[in-house]
């Protein structure tokens, strides 16, 4: 469709291992095919979301931008029956202002939670229904992203570039992305895994250092930063996905933990999980059900496109965490190849062990 927000196809993939003053481009032939981005599209996720919102509203969906879910609503038997939004127009003293608006109660037969990583309502549900009882601890990262407009002569439409290594120490996981798209735009980002041990490490400052690297800085030189942001990421993958359903509710997207760590991508699985969950919820409603657990959705995701995306990379994070960049990367690269070629891993399915906060060393 001409009005679709995705215009730029990926034409070129670069994978870099950076040192302080230089770097090595890893030949594409050495990269597992699942890391190949050719044929994918580059675009603004914000524009994609706005486009999808418009399509949904045309189908009769009501969207309430600017209103956050403040409270999970429960029925008499402890089932989820909806959410309530927060009150608006409350002063600093806690008293209503002239603009005060009472929050709304939004109720339904089923409530789907798509809050992203570490959502406030999702955390309550995980605890209340003990949804993590049979999964590994969830792992997290912090990601920074900036949108730049660069000089036309430096822009390479359709170029996708990923890197790991400097400025992070060998025992700290993370990496970067740099995408060229649309009208001389570049999206540049940096991710730091939050199981680092150094208490003085500042992920934001590492991102700023990264942009000074001799293989990165020339792209941005003479350009203009247009916008910036940051967000938490779920990185536990296959073995950290909790039980996805509870009476009356379900988790999708990064609330469920569906990000692919080596690809630094989760939007595709968020969309697929929404579709998968909706199909099973619609079937349940069609059977006259309401406010029960849609167990068929929880049972289906591992055999779906999501499972096929996450299972081959399930050992990337634990190998990286245990052995660091220079030993862990060859090991998880080999593991991805064996999963892709032969459908198995020499390592089986590794455990994450400690939660992220347990790895931080005291300052003194």
PyMOL commands that set and color helices and strands:
alter all, ss='L'
color gray80, all
select helices_A, chain A and resi 28-30+33-35+45-58+120-128+152-154+203-210+217-220+237-240+253-255+267-286+295-303+305-313+316-342+356-359
alter helices_A, ss='H'
color red, helices_A
select strands_A, chain A and resi 8-9+12-18+23-25+41-42+69-74+80-85+88-90+96-101+105-107+111-113+140-149+159-165+174-181+185-193+224-234+245-246+249-251
alter strands_A, ss='S'
color yellow, strands_A
deselect
rebuild
show_as cartoon
